[in-house]
Amino acid sequence: MMKKECPSCAMEIATDCKECPICGYGFVEQTPWIKWTAILLLIIFLLIYFIR
């Protein structure tokens, strides 16, 4: 079973956990479209900034 480290309490927990059973830290799931939207907005901002 794969494990991940909780950023709040540094305990090793299963990767399929949505919340740390020790401290209650909630892991946020990022969907791919949010990441690509942020990258696209950053590129547009940089293009506008450097074209002026």
N, CA, C and O of each residue as an XYZ file, in Angstrom:
208
protein
N       0.844     -1.176      0.000
C       0.000      0.000      0.000
C       0.892      1.242      0.000
O       1.855      1.330      0.761
N       0.554      2.197     -0.865
C       1.315      3.434     -0.970
C       0.912      4.373      0.170
O      -0.230      4.371      0.630
N       1.874      5.162      0.603
C       1.622      6.098      1.699
C       2.054      7.502      1.294
O       2.894      7.681      0.412
N       1.468      8.482      1.951
C       1.856      9.877      1.768
C       2.021     10.499      3.139
O       1.497      9.993      4.132
N       2.752     11.601      3.184
C       3.010     12.275      4.454
C       2.043     13.432      4.636
O       1.839     14.232      3.723
N       1.458     13.517      5.800
C       0.570     14.630      6.131
C       1.423     15.880      6.348
O       2.355     15.842      7.151
N       1.134     16.985      5.661
C       1.928     18.196      5.836
C       1.726     18.872      7.193
O       2.534     19.708      7.597
N       0.675     18.519      7.880
C       0.397     19.137      9.161
C       1.102     18.438     10.326
O       1.717     19.094     11.167
N       1.012     17.096     10.374
C       1.568     16.375     11.522
C       2.708     15.424     11.148
O       3.292     14.796     12.031
N       3.033     15.306      9.864
C       4.135     14.485      9.348
C       3.939     12.988      9.568
O       4.920     12.245      9.576
N       2.724     12.533      9.744
C       2.449     11.103      9.885
C       2.288     10.486      8.501
O       1.787     11.139      7.585
N       2.706      9.239      8.344
C       2.530      8.502      7.102
C       1.133      7.892      7.105
O       0.772      7.144      8.013
N       0.351      8.220      6.076
C      -1.013      7.688      5.971
C      -1.222      7.149      4.557
O      -0.428      7.425      3.658
N      -2.272      6.395      4.369
C      -2.579      5.813      3.059
C      -2.895      6.909      2.052
O      -3.474      7.936      2.405
N      -2.514      6.689      0.795
C      -2.725      7.704     -0.239
C      -4.191      7.924     -0.572
O      -4.547      8.981     -1.093
N      -5.049      6.953     -0.283
C      -6.457      7.122     -0.613
C      -7.251      7.869      0.462
O      -8.448      8.094      0.285
N      -6.618      8.254      1.564
C      -7.296      9.009      2.625
C      -7.556     10.444      2.170
O      -6.689     11.095      1.587
N      -8.744     10.912      2.443
C      -9.097     12.295      2.123
C      -8.805     13.228      3.291
O      -8.708     14.443      3.116
N      -8.667     12.652      4.487
C      -8.418     13.423      5.705
C      -7.466     12.636      6.596
O      -7.566     11.412      6.691
N      -6.542     13.338      7.250
C      -5.600     12.682      8.149
C      -6.347     12.201      9.397
O      -7.029     12.991     10.050
N      -6.226     10.916      9.732
C      -6.928     10.406     10.911
C      -6.318     10.890     12.223
O      -6.964     10.795     13.267
N      -5.107     11.400     12.197
C      -4.434     11.858     13.410
C      -4.817     13.308     13.744
O      -5.298     13.593     14.841
N      -4.598     14.218     12.786
C      -4.818     15.636     13.076
C      -6.043     16.233     12.393
O      -6.458     17.343     12.728
N      -6.633     15.500     11.425
C      -7.828     15.990     10.750
C      -7.554     16.877      9.554
O      -8.480     17.484      9.016
N      -6.287     16.969      9.118
C      -5.949     17.785      7.951
C      -6.678     17.238      6.727
O      -6.613     16.039      6.454
N      -7.368     18.099      5.991
C      -8.100     17.692      4.797
C      -7.267     17.895      3.546
O      -6.819     19.006      3.264
N      -7.060     16.822      2.798
C      -6.301     16.902      1.555
C      -7.206     17.407      0.442
O      -8.320     16.913      0.267
N      -6.728     18.384     -0.301
C      -7.488     18.976     -1.392
C      -7.138     18.238     -2.681
O      -5.966     18.080     -3.025
N      -8.152     17.799     -3.369
C      -7.928     17.139     -4.661
C      -8.010     18.195     -5.746
O      -9.003     18.914     -5.860
N      -6.951     18.279     -6.541
C      -6.955     19.222     -7.645
C      -7.355     18.492     -8.914
O      -6.812     17.440     -9.252
N      -8.307     19.071     -9.595
C      -8.694     18.496    -10.873
C      -7.790     19.079    -11.958
O      -7.317     20.206    -11.818
N      -7.546     18.345    -13.019
C      -6.619     18.812    -14.054
C      -7.042     20.126    -14.702
O      -6.181     20.918    -15.085
N      -8.332     20.376    -14.835
C      -8.737     21.600    -15.523
C      -8.396     22.835    -14.710
O      -8.165     23.894    -15.293
N      -8.355     22.744    -13.394
C      -7.979     23.898    -12.567
C      -6.514     24.247    -12.801
O      -6.167     25.421    -12.932
N      -5.664     23.244    -12.854
C      -4.239     23.461    -13.089
C      -4.013     24.090    -14.458
O      -3.260     25.057    -14.574
N      -4.651     23.558    -15.493
C      -4.457     24.089    -16.846
C      -5.062     25.477    -17.002
O      -4.529     26.291    -17.756
N      -6.151     25.768    -16.317
C      -6.726     27.109    -16.356
C      -5.778     28.116    -15.714
O      -5.607     29.219    -16.233
N      -5.166     27.754    -14.606
C      -4.208     28.638    -13.940
C      -2.992     28.890    -14.827
O      -2.511     30.020    -14.907
N      -2.497     27.864    -15.485
C      -1.349     28.027    -16.387
C      -1.717     28.923    -17.561
O      -0.936     29.794    -17.946
N      -2.900     28.718    -18.134
C      -3.355     29.549    -19.251
C      -3.494     31.011    -18.841
O      -3.077     31.903    -19.579
N      -4.073     31.260    -17.675
C      -4.218     32.640    -17.201
C      -2.865     33.286    -16.950
O      -2.694     34.474    -17.221
N      -1.912     32.540    -16.444
C      -0.566     33.062    -16.220
C       0.095     33.426    -17.543
O       0.735     34.472    -17.647
N      -0.053     32.578    -18.549
C       0.526     32.866    -19.861
C      -0.109     34.111    -20.467
O       0.591     34.961    -21.017
N      -1.417     34.220    -20.371
C      -2.107     35.406    -20.900
C      -1.637     36.659    -20.175
O      -1.380     37.677    -20.816
N      -1.522     36.606    -18.866
C      -1.051     37.753    -18.090
C       0.351     38.160    -18.526
O       0.621     39.344    -18.728
N       1.246     37.182    -18.672
C       2.625     37.491    -19.068
C       2.689     38.070    -20.475
O       3.468     38.987    -20.730
N       1.881     37.547    -21.388
C       1.845     38.105    -22.744
C       1.365     39.543    -22.762
O       1.942     40.389    -23.445
N       0.322     39.816    -22.019
C      -0.191     41.186    -21.944
C       0.817     42.114    -21.302
O       0.990     43.250    -21.744
N       1.476     41.644    -20.274
C       2.453     42.467    -19.538
C       3.658     42.817    -20.420
O       4.118     43.960    -20.410
N       4.166     41.857    -21.171
C       5.371     42.097    -21.961
C       5.094     42.707    -23.334
O       6.006     43.259    -23.948
N       3.873     42.622    -23.825
C       3.543     43.214    -25.130
C       3.388     44.721    -25.013
O       3.706     45.442    -25.958
N       2.913     45.210    -23.891
C       2.676     46.656    -23.740
C       3.932     47.410    -23.852
O       3.926     48.637    -23.750
